[in-house]
Amino acid sequence: MKKINKIKINGKFIKIKDKTTLLTLIKKLKIPIKKVAIELNQTIVNKKSLGKIKIKKNDKIEIVHFIGGG
């Protein structure tokens, strides 16, 4: 049986399976990777390493969408 972790994304708590990668989470949430900045525990994440970062219990993730304008 897989362990479930509780994490916080943009101020809301969600539950995910243990050893879920950040890339898997982003895909599951259908977030366009090229149009966002991702912060894990107050540190900006390099998008090339999303598949290597495993989310742990109580991690705090902030996802900020870029908005164009002028």
N, C-alpha and C positions, 0 to 999 in steps of 0.2 A: 504494500500500500504506500502510495506517495504521500509525502508530508506536504501540508499546505502552509504557505507563508502569507502573512498579512503585511501589505506594503501600502504606502501612501503615494498617490499620483495626483499632482495638481490639487492637493488639499483633501482628496477623497480616498478613503481606505478601500482597497480591493484585496481579494484573495487570489493567489496564484500557486501553481504547483512548485514544489521545491526544485531547485536547479534550473529554473526557467531563465533563458538568456534575455538580455535587454532587447535584442533583435526580434526574438520570438514574441515578446510582449508588444513591441511596436507594431509588428505585422498583425497580431491578434486584434489590436485596437484600431487597425486600418488607418494608421497615421502615415502621411506621406513623408518619408525620411528626409527627402531633399528640401522640404519646406519648414523644417523645425530645428530648434536647438534643444538638446537633451542634457539635463543636469541630474547627476546622481549624487545624493548627499552633499549638495552645494558645490560640486565640481563638474565643470563642463566635460562631456564625454566625446571622445573622438569617434566619429561615426564608423570608421574602419574597424573599431574594436567592439562594436555592439554584439557581435556573435560570440565573443569570448567572455563577456561580462555576465556572470551569473548573479541574479538578484537574490538578496538575502532577506531574512526576516527583518522587519522594521526599516527597510530602505525607504528613502524619500526621493521620489522622482518628480522633476518638474519638466514639462514639455511646453516649449514656447513656439508658437507659430509665427513665421515671418509674414508680414502684411506689406504689400507694395502700395505705394501712393505717390502723390506728387502735387 
